[in-house]
Amino acid sequence: MNTSTQTSLSKELSEEQAATRHADLWHLTEGQRYRYLAAIFAMALTNLCMFAAPIIGGNAIDVVTREDFSHAADILLSATRFLSGNLTYTAYLWVAALASLLATAVGGVFLYARGRLAAQASEQIARRLRERLYQRLHHVRAEFYDTADTGDLVQRCSSDVETLRVFLVSDVIEIGRAIMLVVCVVPILFAIHAPLAWLSLVMMPLLTAGAYIFFRQVKSAFQLTDESEGAMTATLQENLTGIRVVRAFARQDYEIAKFAEKNANFRNHNNRLIQLMGYYWSVSDFFCMTQLGIVLLAGAHFAMQGSLTIGDLFIFMTCESIVIWPVRQLGRVLTDTGKAVISLGRVNHILHAEEESAQWTPPRGRAAGAIRARGLTMHYPGNSPGDGTEVDNGAAAAVLEDLSIDISAGETLAIVGPPGSGKTSFIRTLLRLYPYQRGSLQLDGMEVSGLDRLWLRAQIGVVLQDPFLYSRSIAANLAVGRPHAPQQAIEEACREAAILDAINGFPEGFDEMVGERGVTLSGGQRQRLALARALLKDPPVLVLDDALSAVDTQTEQLILAALQRRKGRQTTLIVAHRLSTVRHADRIMVLEHGRCVQLGNHETLAAQPGTYQRLCEIQGALDQQIAADMRAADQRLD
């Protein structure tokens, strides 16, 4: 391994380690902690104003009930003299009331500041997290999607991120608020009346223990709820995507029943979560009211004995109420914390997924297009080589076994073979979607496994049997591979793909919207539009993976004639089952069980006993039968 590759791999490893380190709640707040600190400071000022109001009120009660200004606060006495001109108990009450209102108003301003700062921080974190997830999904290894469920991934990137946002916007501050209130209020309570202060803490251990038990139970309940919601979303997404197949097979009732089952499962888990929350709120309310009742009765007893004034009892009751309800709210905070932990774990499933490795970057020039394979052996991850089976989702072990071939720049090579022979696997290996385990695969003499994926894929234009089109205009879909192509080049590519007349026939022409996944177009139109997109890109290597299977024979001949005129401009790999598509290729490679069993042009292979000759015989007999049936139909019409 050369020095540049080692450096690149080291950088990749360090980036992966950094992603792992930043996958907890603490590191999610990076860059926004100053806002949280400011919010906590604003919350502290809010608490000071909150305490000031009952203290002022309690002090005023003692002054009036005892008719003794010696208990009055100096600042309130001065304010009373200044505002009323003389010192009376009525005037003092009015000033105390105004002071309480002012403290409450100032506290409201700081409360607004706290909420605004926390909201700004949480929204920024949520936005950044969504972008990280979206970026990660674009760079994970191809096999990640072999077992991933699209609906569940959407759930992780939306609902789970929203759960984290809700936690960060309120609960982080709420935890600090509860701790701060306990730390600040308890000394005040003991300063007012120590015996009553001890009684005011009787229910605190029970509330705390109940909150912890509730947290343990609700955490597992929320995980089941979240997963069941993800399964329901996945079912909905799958059915909406395949709604035409569902209707074609009259499967509406079955699919509706399937969704109802997922929906009922989500409802049951969500009901369990709601029941747990109902139990907690009712029990915690009982504990809180019992605690306030204990303080009220004991405080009244101490007041009757004379060891506690009415004003101090008012202050004590108010402070007790201020502190006990946030402690009770810890149950909700712990609930949201449990949800956030579960959601973070689901988000980390994406953030910790292995990305495609970054390798050294070759010169940014255009490749010539020469491809060379020597002893190429590939099997899909999690499967043993030698199985020789292949399915479209790539999860099975579609193996290439000891494949060797030289493809010259500008040559047209057709690849044929029975299903599972490794045709698509060879294309996936060339695109570095899946790694090969042994042998060599080179582009212009450079090992494919060491090439930068972005550069490599920029050199290859691919047209698949089931092409993907964006829910945009035709022009926007064509611009994917070449955003700023001139109109003349666009029309020329469409003409070569035999789609220009169809586009001109649309009401909006190139501005016609094609619908989700190109649903408003026919299968043949989608394939031809995808072919025009690849031709417009004009890559050094063009891959047609059964890309003409949905077009009629006449259109196919027009497209093949256009490709013949382009011969020599680019290396062309044609994967097909119809021999009419491959017969004019420079060479034809026949694959069986991942091995090249025949190689030559159409005339040579058709004359040799083997797989290709059998394919010619089968398709020839089929074509003759179709022609005979058509002649018979014409005779009946005559």
N, C-alpha and C positions, 0 to 999 in steps of 0.2 A: 504494500500500500504506500503510495507516494505521500510526500509531506503535506500537500494541499488537501488531499483527501482526509488525512489524519486530523488536520486542523478543523476541517468542516465537520467531521464526526464528533470531535471534542466540543465544538460549538453547539452542535445539535443536542449532545448529552447534557450540557450545562443549561440549555434552554428548557429541556424536559424536566430537569431537576428544579429549575426556577418555577416552572408551572406547578410542580408538585408542592413546593413550599408555599405558593400563593393560593392554595386550594382550601383555606380555612377562613372562618369569619373575620379573624383579625386582619389578615392580609387583603381581604376584599375591600377593607376601608382605606387602603393605601391611597394617598392623594386627597382624601376627604376628611382626614382626622382633625384638621384644624377647624373644620366646620362643626364637627361633633364636640370638640373642646369648647368652641364658642357657644354651642347649644347647651352644654352642661353648665357653663358660666351663667348663661341667661336663666337656666332652670334654678340655679342657686339664688339668684336675685329674686326670682319668682317666689321661692320658698321663704326668703326673708320678708317679702311683702305679705305673704300668706300668714306668717307668724305675727307680723306687726299688727294686723287688724284685730285678732282676738285679744292680744295683750293690751292694746289701747282700750278695747271695749271692757275688758275685765277691770282695768285700772279705773275707768270711769264709773263702773258699777260700785266699786269700793268707795270712791270719793263721795258719790251721791248717797249711798246707803249709810255711810258712817258720818256724812256731813263734816268731812275733815279733808282740807286741801293738802295736808301733809303727805297724803298718799299719791298726790297728783304728780305727773311728769312735768318737769320744769318747762320743757319746750311747749307743752300744751297750755300751761299757765300763761306763758308769755304770749302765745297766740290768742288766748282768750282775752287778755287785757288789750291787745292790739286791735282785735276785731270788734269787741263790744264796748270797750272803754271802761268797763267795770267788771269785777270778778264775781260772777254768780254761778250757782250750780247748774242752772238751765243753760247759760251760755257755755259753760264747760262741756256739758253733754253735747251741745250742737257742734262745738269744735272737735270733740272726740269722734263724733259721727262723721264729720267731714274728713278728718284725718284717716279714719278707717276706709272711707270711700276712696280717698286719694291713694292709699296704700294698695287697695284692691285694683284700682285703675292702672297704677304703675305696674303691678304684678301682671295684669292682663297684657300690657305692652311687651313685657319680657317673655310672657308665655307665647305670644305670637312670634316673637323673634326666635324662640326655641323651636317652635314648630316649623317655621320657614327654613331655618338652617338645617334641621334634620331632614326635611323633605328634599331640599336641594342636594344634600349629600347622598341620600338614598337613591334619588333619581339618577344622579351621575353614576353611581355604582351599578345600578341595574342596567343602564344604557351600555356601560363598558362591558358588563358581564354578557349581555346579549351579543355584543359585537365579538367578544372572545369566543363565544360558543359558535357563532356563525362562521367565524374565521377557521375555527378548529374543524368544523364539519367539512370545510372545503379542502382540508389538508390531511385528514385521517387516511389511513391505509384503506385500500379498496375492500379488503375482507371485513372491515368493520361493518359495512352495509350488508354483508351476506347474512348476518343474523340480527341486524337492527330492524326495529319496527318504526316506520315513518311517523305514525301517529304518536308513538311514545316519545320519539325524539322531539316532535313539536311540543308535546306536553312538558318536556324537560326545559325547553328553551323559552316557554311562555309562562305556564302556570307555576312551575317551580321557581323561576326567577322572580315572579310576582310575590310568591311566598317569602322569599328572601328580602325583597324590597319592603314589604309590610313589616317584617321583623326589624329591619334597619331603621325605618322611619319613626317607629314609636317605641319598640321594646328595648332597644339599646339605651335610650334615654330614660325609659321607665325604670330599668334596673338601677341606674345611677340615682334616680329620684328616690326610689324606695330606700336605698342604702343611706342616702344623704339625710332623709327625713328621720330615719331611726337614729342615726348618729347625732343629729341636731336636737331632736325632740326629747329623747330619753333623758339627757342631762337637765333639760328644762323641767321635766316632770319631777325629777328627784329634787331639783332646787325648790320647787313649789311645796311638795309634800312627799317625803320619802316612803312612808308606809303605803300611801295610796298609789305611788309609782310602782311599787312591787306588785300590788294587786292589778294594776293596769297591764302587766306583762303576763298574766296567768295564761291567756289563750294564745299568746304568740307562738310558743313551741308547737301547739296543736295546729295552728294555721300553717306554719312552716312545714311541718311533717306532712300535713294533708296536701300541700302544694307539691311536695316532692313525689309523693305516691301518685298523685294525679299526673304529674309529668311523665313518670315511668309508664303508666298505662296509656296515656294519650299518644305517646311517641309511636308505639307499635300500632295503635289504632289508625293514626294518620298515615303511616307507611302503607297499610293495607288500602286505605281510602285513596291515596294518591296513585298507587299502582292500578287499582281498579278503574280509576278515572282515566289513566293512560290507556288501559285496554279498551275502554269504551270509545275514547277518541280515535284509537287506531282502527277499530271496527268501522266507525263512521267515515274516516278518511278513506279506508279501503273500498267501502261500498260506493261512496261518491265518485271515486276514480273509476271504478268498474261498473257504473250504473247501467251502461248499455249491455254489458255481458249479463248482468243480473236480469234485465228485462228480456234479453234474447232467449234465455233459458227459463223464463217464467219462474224466477227464484225469489220474487219479492216477499212472499210469505215466509220463506225459510230465513232470508236475511233479516226481515223485521223481527222474527222470533229470536234470532241470534243477537241482534242489538238489544232486544228487550231483556235477554238474559244478562248481558253485560251491564245494562242500565240498572237492573234489579240488584246485581252484585254491588255496584257502586252505591246504590241507595242503602243497602243493608249495612255496608261498612260506614257510610256517612252517618246513618242513624245511630250506630254504636258510638261514634265520635260525639255526636250531639248529646246522647244519653250520659256519657262520661262528664261532659261539660255541665249538664244539668245537675248531676249529682254533686259536683264540686261546688257550683255556685250556691245551691241550696244549703249544703252543709257549712260552707264558709260564711254565708250570711248568718246562719244560726250562731256560729262561734263569734262573729263580729258583734252582733246585737247582744249576745250574752256578756261579752267583754264590756260593752258600753253600759249595760245594765249593772254590772258589778261595780264599775267606777261611779255611776250615778248614786247607787245605794250607799256605797262606802263613803263617797264624798259628802253626801247629805248627812251621814252619821258624824263625820269629822267636823262638818260645819256646825252642827248642833252642839258639839262639844266645845267649839270655839277655836280648834286648832287649824281651821281652814276658813278663809273668808269666802263670801259669795262670789266675789270677783275672781278669786283664785280658782274656785270650783268651775266658773265659766271658762277661764283660760284652760284649765286642766281638761275639761270635757272637749273643748274645741280642738286642742292639740292632740288629744287621744283619737278623735275622729279623723284628724288630718293624717295621722300616722298609720292607723289600723287598716284603712281602706286601701292604701297602696300596698301594704303587706298582703292583704287579701288578693290584690290584683296580681301578685307574683304568680298565682296559679295560672292566670291568663298569659302572663309573660313567659312562664315556663312552658305552657302549651305551644305558644308561638315559637319558642326556642326549639322545642322538639320537632315542630314542623320544619323549621329552618334547617336543623341538622339533617333531617331526612331529605329535604330538597337539595341541600348542598351535596349530599352523597350522590343523588341522581344527576346533578349537574357535573360533578366530578367524573362521572362515568364517561362523559364526553371530553372534559378537559384533560383527563389522563389517558385518553385513547392514543395509541401510538400514531404519530404522524409519519407521512412518507419522508424518508430520509433525504436530506439535502447533500448533494455531492458537488464536486468541483464543476465549475461552469466553463464550458468550452468557448471558443471564439463565437461571437454573436452573428457570424455570417450564415448564409443559407447553405444547408447541407446539399451534397450532390445526390444522395439517395441510394447509395450502394449498401446492400444488406448482406451480411454473412453470418451463417450459423454453423457451429461445429460441436457435435455431440451434445446438442441442447436438450436438457432434461428439466422438466418442470412439473410439479404437482401442487395442488392447492393446499394452503395451510390447514393442518389438522387432519390431512388424509395421507395415506402412504402411497408412494409411487407404484406404478405398475397396474393400477386398477383399470385405467383405460376408459373410464366413463366420463361423460360430460353433460352438464345441464346448464341452462342459461343463467341461473343465479350465481354460478361460480362457486357454490359451496361444496360440490362434489369434486372428486379427484380426477379432473380432466387433464390427463398426463401427456406431456410431450416426452418421448423417450429416444434419446440419442439421435436427434434430428440434425442433419447437416445439409446445407444448401447455400449456393452463392447466387445472389440476385444483383445483376448489374444495374447501374444507374440508368434510369429511363426505360427499363424493361417492364413488360407487363406479364405478371405471373398470376395464373389462376390456381386456386386451391380448392380441391374437391375431395369428397370422401363421405362416408356414411355418418349419421349423427353420432357424436361422441368420439370422433376420430382425432380431435385436437385442433380443428380449424380456427375456431374462435379463441382457443387458448394461445395459439401462436400470435394472434393479433394482440391479445391482452398482454402477453409477455413483451412484445415489441413496444407497446405503449408504457411499459413499466407499471401496469396496474397490479401485477403480481410478479414476485421475484422468481427467477429460475435457480435451481439448486446446483446444477452441474453444467459443464460445457461453456460455450461462448456464444454470445450474440452481439454483433457489431453493426454500427452504422458509420459508414465512411471510415472504417478501421478503428473506430472508438468503441470501447466496450459499453453496451447500453446500460449495464448496471452501475456504471460510474458517471453517466451523463446527468446533467441537471434536467429534472422532469419537465419544467416549464419550457426549456429550450427544445427538448426532444419532442414534446407534444405539439409545439409550434411548427415542427417540420412535418407533421403527419396530419392529414385530413381524413376523418373517418365518417363513413355513412353506414349506419346500422340498419338492420332489417326493420326494427321498430324505432324510428328516429324520434328524438325528443324535440318538440317545438315549444317556444315560449308563448304565453298568452299575450302576444303583442301583434303588431302589424307584420305583414310579410317583409317589408323593408327592414324592420328591426331584427327579424330572425336571420335575414341574409347578412346583416352587418355584424353578426357575432364573430365571425372569423376575420373580417376585414372592415373595421368600422367606417373608414373614410374612403371607401371605394367609389370611383366615378360612376355615374349612371350608365355610361357606355359599357363598362366592365360588368356591371350588375346585369344588364340586359343580355350581354353575351353569355354569361354563365347560365342564366335562365334559359336561353335559347338552346344551349348545349344540353341542358337537363330536360328539354322538352316540356317546360313549364311556363314559358313566356306567354303563349297564347291563352292559357288558363288564367294567368294573372291579369292580363289585359281584359279578360272577360268579366272580372269582378267589378262591382259598382265603384269601389274605391281604388282599384288597381293595386299598386304596391302598398298603399295605406290600408288595405283590407285587414281587419283583425281576424286572426285564425282561431281564437278561442283557446281554452285550456288544453295543453298538449296537442294543439292543432286539430281539435275535435271537429271543427267546421269543414275540414278538408277530407277528401277521400284518402284511403291508404296509399294509393299510387301517387296522389298529389303530395302527400307528406314526404314520401320517399324522394320524389323529384325535387321538392323544395330543399330537402336536406342535402341532396346531391349538388344542387346549384350553390348552396352555402359552402360546401367543400370545394367546389370548382372555383368559386370566387376567391377563396383563401389562397388558391394556387400553391399548395404545399409541394415540397420536393417528393413526398411520398403520399400517395392517395390510396386509401383502403376502402373497398366496397365490400362490406360484410353482409352478403345476401341482400344487397341494397336495391335490387330490381325485382324482387319477388312479387311485389304488388302491382306492377305495371303490366299492361297488355303487351302482346308480342310485337305489334307494330311500333309502339312507343319505345319498347326495349331496343329495337333495331335502330331507331333514330338516335337514342342515347349512345349505343355502342358505336355507331358511325361517328358521332361527335368525339368519343373517346379515342377512336382510331386516328382522327385528325390531330389529336393532342399527343399522339404517341411520340415518345422521346423527350417530352417536356418534363415528365415526372415519372418516378417509379410507381407502378400501379399494381396493387394486390387485390385480386377479385376472388372473394369467397362466394361460391354459388352452388346450387343444386341443379339448376337448369343448364344443360350442356350448351344450349344456344348462347348463353351468356359468356362462356369461357372458350368456345371453339376458336376464336380469333386471337387468343392470347399468344405471346411469344413462346411461353412454356406453361405446362400444366403440372402441378405437383399433386399427387394422389396420396392422401393420408389414410392410414388405418392404425388404430390403437396408438396414436401419437408418433408413428413412424412414417417416413417417406417410402412408399412401396413402389411408386412409379413416377417418372419424371421425363417429360418430353412434350412435343406439340400434339395437337389434336390428331393429325393424320397418323403419326407414329404410334400413339397410345391406342387409338381405335383399332389398329391392325395387330396389336399385341394382346395375347390372352391375359386377362387380369381384371382388376376391379373396374378400370375405366371402360374396357370393352363391354363388360356386363351392364354398366350404366348406360352406355350407348344403345345397347340392344333393348333394354327396358324402356328407355325414353323413346326410342324409335318405334317400338311396338305401340306404345301409348299414343304417340303422335299419329300413327297410321289409323288406330282405332277411332281417335277423335275426328280425323278427316273423313273416315268412312261414315261415322254417325252424322256428320254435318251434310255429306252428300245425300244420305238417306232422308234427312230432314228436308233438304231442298226439294227432293223429288216428291215428297208427300205434299209440300206446299204447292208445287206445280200441278 
